[in-house]
Amino acid sequence: MPYERRQQAKRRWRLSTKLLIASSVATVIGFSAVCTSVMLDMRRGEEELARQTLENLASGIDADISRNIELFDLSLRAVAGAMVMPEIKQVSKEVRHLILFDHAATAKHFGAIQVFDSTGQLVVDASTLDPLPENRSDEEYFSIHRDQPYTGLYISKPMLHRSAYAIVLSRRISGEDGSFLGVVAGSIRFSYFHELFGRLTLAPGDAITVLRRDRTIIMRTPFDLDVIGTNLAEARPNWSADNLKDNSSYAGAGPIDPTPRLYVRRSGNGPLFTVVGKPLDGVFSLWRKEAIRIGAIMAALVLFVLGTTLFLAREIGRRAEAEEKLEELATTDALTGLRNRRKFDAEIDVEWRRAGRHATPLALLIIDADHFKAFNDTYGHQAGDQVLVGIAICISDSVRRAGDCTARLGGEEFAVLLPGQTAVEAFDVAEMIRRKVEQWCDEETITTVSIGVASLTPLAGQNWTDLVEAADRALYAAKANGRNQSVVASLEALSLVA
């Protein structure tokens, strides 16, 4: 009874320590979860606010660009349509200019509209009645319209056009039969984009990129002439366009530079689309400061709670640790490190009950060192202890399953408990142990073991002592048969024991 009371008291101490630590950890986790949820909501709010701001900015830029391109395209359409009128060839240059360019869009950033014939020769220039000879048949936009009749409005890559960096907008002039008659072209200078972006208040690191549908960069701020005109589909094949689809957003490194940004893409039905990006550091700067402040407060609270818990649980933990060490010393054989007889009896009782509940076999090996008394008398007790340690090592090396139990019953006698093992399986383990012991010994001090094997499925009315008795009988039979062998208890013997 005193031992049982000590065990119950020890379990209560352990339980109280675990409850104290568990409650403290649960409190810390609860507060941390709430604060983390709040901070994540704040982060999502900051990201959503930044996304809406970028969407509005991108929509405004895209609308302005689309409106100017549409106005310029209307002028190109009007000129292309007028050029196929038969009467246009019969009027004077002055009248032709009035007809062609009277309604043409004009602005300081728009270049003069020009008309080229089917060979690329300049025939009409809105800026003068007598244009100088000029041939544009080698230009990309000219060959595109000549070879692809249904191109419609074509926007060139950024290029040096008439002494200024610009993009060229062009349309095909087709005859009534669809034949190629020439190209009408105009330009929008870079100064338009510089002025458009200059009206915006941008933070350091903010980026605005205007691209063609084929992902060719038309303009970008911060301005970099080496980037302008780059086709991202060709220059950055590893960066998929699916990361940033029409009217969507993307957070991460972009295809142009490694700075992580929140990107928003806005595009209407026009030939260009706009991508606006803001560095993630800028998006989350205010949130990061608030998160650091809340995190510092939470860390202080966590440290306080954990410190208090550790302070209160220290003595309980020390007592539990001391009791565990005492229990380990009380259940471990000091010489071999195996379980002792006391622990073995507790283990076999538990496994016997479990085997009875699940109707599974329980196997037992009882191992005895042969001629150990004579060995001790010849070589001394120290050599005998070394032999016992060696046998224990051979046993441990052969029994690897987590549920198996190896023990020293006393003197030179050992036991191995094998839950779920049949007699045949247990015999294989026994033979492995016996052979290892035989191989381990040197030629001068040959030591062998005899092993009794028994396996029994518990039935009602039986006790685990029946299994021990059966294994003992098998061990006696092994010794009687000449030692250094394993003997399995016969079914008849087991029946008699039962």
Helices and strands as residue ranges (DSSP letters): H 2-83, G 86-89, H 93-101, E 114-117, E 122-125, H 140-147, E 154-155, E 159-161, E 164-174, E 180-189, H 190-198, E 207-212, E 217-221, H 232-235, G 241-243, E 249-253, E 260-266, E 272-279, H 280-283, H 285-331, H 341-358, E 362-369, H 372-379, H 381-398, E 405-410, E 413-419, H 423-440, E 449-456, H 464-480, E 486-488, H 491-497
